Amino acid sequence: MPANPQAPLIFAWNARDHSTWHLVAALLLLMGGVAAFFFIFRVVQPVAQRQPVTPRHVISLDPGDPVALALIHRAQDRSFALLAEPDTLLTGEGRPLAFRPSFEGYQIKLRKQEPADITLRPRLLASMSSVLPPVPRRATGPVSEPPAATLRAIMSPALAKRGLASVVLEGIPLSQPTRVQFRVAVGSAGQVVTALPLGSTDEAGVMRQLHEAVRNLRFAPSEVRRLEWGEISFRWEAETRP
């Protein structure tokens, strides 16, 4: 069946594709840009200039010339150890001067003892004489005995409401009362259920007496609380005499 020339075709067989020439033109343009980039931003290594080197010359100085002789003498003054003659170095004439202290060879001798002045001067004051006026003795009164002190257990406010604010403990020699403290639990009947020491002293016997005294404390019964906690501390108080 012949194809209809007016009907639309799926593939444009008659149209010529010029994309290859566009790609070639773009490639040439890109290569030109890269070449221009390398030409503009090329790295030019600086050429190091060689410094002119002055050759060293050996100048022979003639001692007969006054100017050359003065130059030789100046060089010998500055470095006489380097320009000394070999014979003088062997004999030691060209060596620098050695330091010799002024006390070298001095012999230590005792000085002559000068006679002491034995003239006796009269002494105005004797060794046992008193210079100060007599001081009257201070009147001393009878020494009063220190007031007796008692050890007292101080209850916390929670325990003070149960009828005991402080209790006197007799026969317990507590030396450091501020270090000892007990936390106690009081039952509803007023008995001490638990006594826990919060601070202790170094004396084990005193701690046992304090623990026994705290356990024997009795407070007022309470029907509201079955168990109430509080703290007990200790202090010494002087007894007031009438």
C-alpha positions in Angstrom: 0.0 0.0 0.0 1.6 3.3 -1.1 2.2 5.8 1.7 0.2 9.0 1.7 2.6 12.0 1.3 0.2 14.3 3.2 -0.3 12.0 6.2 1.9 12.7 9.2 4.9 10.4 9.7 6.1 8.8 12.9 9.8 9.4 12.0 10.9 12.4 10.0 13.0 10.6 7.5 13.3 13.5 5.1 14.4 16.1 7.8 18.2 16.5 8.1 19.7 16.6 11.6 22.3 19.4 12.1 23.0 18.6 15.8 26.5 17.2 15.0 27.7 20.5 13.7 26.4 22.2 16.7 28.3 19.9 19.0 31.5 20.4 16.9 31.1 24.2 17.2 30.5 24.0 20.9 33.6 21.8 21.4 35.8 24.2 19.4 34.4 27.1 21.4 35.2 25.2 24.7 38.7 24.4 23.6 39.3 28.0 22.7 38.1 29.1 26.1 40.3 26.6 27.9 43.4 27.7 25.8 42.7 31.3 26.6 42.3 30.4 30.3 45.7 28.8 30.4 47.3 31.6 28.5 45.9 34.3 30.8 46.5 32.5 34.1 49.8 30.8 33.2 52.4 30.4 35.9 55.6 32.2 35.0 58.6 31.1 37.0 60.8 34.0 37.9 64.3 33.9 36.5 66.9 34.0 39.3 69.5 36.5 38.7 73.0 35.4 39.4 74.9 37.6 41.7 78.3 38.6 40.5 81.0 36.9 42.5 84.0 38.8 43.3 87.1 36.7 43.2 89.3 36.6 46.3 92.8 38.0 46.0 95.7 37.5 48.2 97.5 40.7 48.9 101.1 40.5 50.0 102.0 43.3 52.5 105.5 44.7 52.3 106.9 45.6 55.7 109.0 48.3 54.0 105.9 50.2 53.2 104.8 52.4 56.2 101.1 52.0 55.4 101.4 48.2 55.0 103.5 48.1 58.2 100.9 49.9 60.2 98.2 47.5 58.9 100.4 44.6 60.0 100.9 46.0 63.4 97.1 46.6 63.8 96.4 43.0 62.8 99.0 41.7 65.3 97.4 43.8 68.1 94.0 42.3 67.5 95.0 38.7 67.0 98.5 38.4 68.4 97.9 34.8 69.4 97.2 33.8 65.7 100.0 35.8 64.1 102.7 35.0 66.6 105.9 33.4 65.5 106.2 29.6 65.9 109.3 30.1 68.0 107.6 32.4 70.4 104.7 30.0 70.8 107.0 27.2 71.8 109.0 29.4 74.3 105.8 30.9 75.8 106.8 34.5 75.1 103.6 35.1 73.0 101.2 33.8 75.6 98.8 36.1 77.3 99.6 37.4 80.8 98.5 35.1 83.6 96.6 36.5 86.5 98.4 36.4 89.8 96.6 37.5 92.9 98.3 39.9 95.3 98.1 37.4 98.2 100.0 34.7 96.4 102.9 33.5 98.5 101.6 35.3 101.6 102.2 33.3 104.9 99.5 33.4 107.5 100.9 34.6 110.8 99.4 35.5 114.2 99.0 39.1 115.1 100.7 40.3 118.2 98.3 40.5 121.1 97.9 43.9 122.4 97.9 44.4 126.2 94.3 44.7 127.6 93.3 47.7 129.6 93.4 46.3 133.2 92.4 49.5 134.9 89.5 48.8 137.3 86.7 51.2 137.4 84.6 51.6 140.5 81.3 49.8 140.3 78.4 51.9 141.3 75.9 49.1 141.7 76.4 45.7 143.3 75.3 42.6 141.5 72.7 41.7 144.2 71.4 45.3 144.9 67.9 46.0 143.9 67.3 48.9 141.6 63.4 48.9 141.6 61.4 50.1 144.5 59.7 47.5 146.6 56.3 46.3 145.3 53.6 45.6 147.8 52.2 42.1 147.7 48.8 41.7 146.2 46.1 40.8 148.7 44.7 37.4 147.8 41.3 36.4 149.0 39.9 33.0 149.6 39.6 30.9 146.5 36.0 30.0 145.9 35.2 26.6 144.7 33.9 26.3 141.1 30.1 25.8 140.9 29.0 22.2 140.4 27.8 21.3 136.9 25.3 18.8 135.9 24.9 17.0 132.6 21.5 17.7 131.1 19.8 16.0 128.1 18.0 18.6 125.9 15.0 17.4 123.9 14.0 18.6 120.4 10.7 20.5 120.1 8.9 17.4 118.8 9.8 15.5 122.0 9.4 18.5 124.3 5.7 18.4 123.5 5.5 14.9 125.1 6.2 16.3 128.6 10.1 16.3 128.8 12.0 19.3 127.8 15.3 18.4 129.6 16.5 15.7 132.0 19.4 15.7 134.4 21.8 12.8 133.9 24.0 12.0 136.9 27.1 10.0 137.1 28.1 10.2 133.4 31.5 11.9 132.8 30.9 13.2 129.3 33.8 15.4 128.2 32.6 16.5 124.8 28.8 16.9 124.9 28.6 18.8 121.7 29.7 15.8 119.7 27.1 13.4 121.0 23.5 13.3 119.7 20.8 10.7 119.6 17.8 10.3 117.3 15.1 8.4 119.2 11.7 7.0 118.3 9.0 7.3 121.0 6.0 5.0 120.9 2.4 5.8 121.7 2.9 4.7 125.4 5.8 7.1 125.9 8.6 4.5 125.8 11.8 4.9 123.7 11.6 2.3 121.0 14.8 3.1 119.1 17.8 5.2 120.1 20.3 5.8 117.2 23.5 7.7 118.0 24.1 10.5 115.4 27.5 11.4 116.9 29.7 9.6 119.4 32.7 10.2 121.6 35.9 8.2 121.9 34.9 6.8 125.3 33.0 3.6 124.8 31.9 3.3 128.4 30.4 6.8 128.4 28.5 6.0 125.2 27.0 2.9 126.8 25.9 4.9 129.8 24.3 7.5 127.6 22.6 5.0 125.5 21.2 3.2 128.6 20.0 6.6 130.1 18.3 7.5 126.8 16.5 4.1 126.6 15.2 4.6 130.2 13.5 7.9 129.4 9.7 8.0 129.6 7.5 10.5 127.8 3.8 11.3 128.0 1.6 8.8 126.1 0.0 10.0 122.9 -3.1 8.4 121.2 -2.6 10.4 118.0 0.7 9.1 116.8 1.9 5.6 117.2 5.6 6.5 116.6 7.3 9.9 116.8 10.9 10.8 116.0 13.1 13.4 117.7 16.6 14.4 118.6 18.3 14.5 122.0 21.5 16.6 122.6 23.6 17.1 125.8 25.2 20.0 127.6 26.7 20.9 130.9 24.9 23.5 133.1 26.1 25.0 136.3 23.9 24.6 139.3 22.6 27.7 140.8 23.0 27.9 144.5 20.6 29.9 146.7 
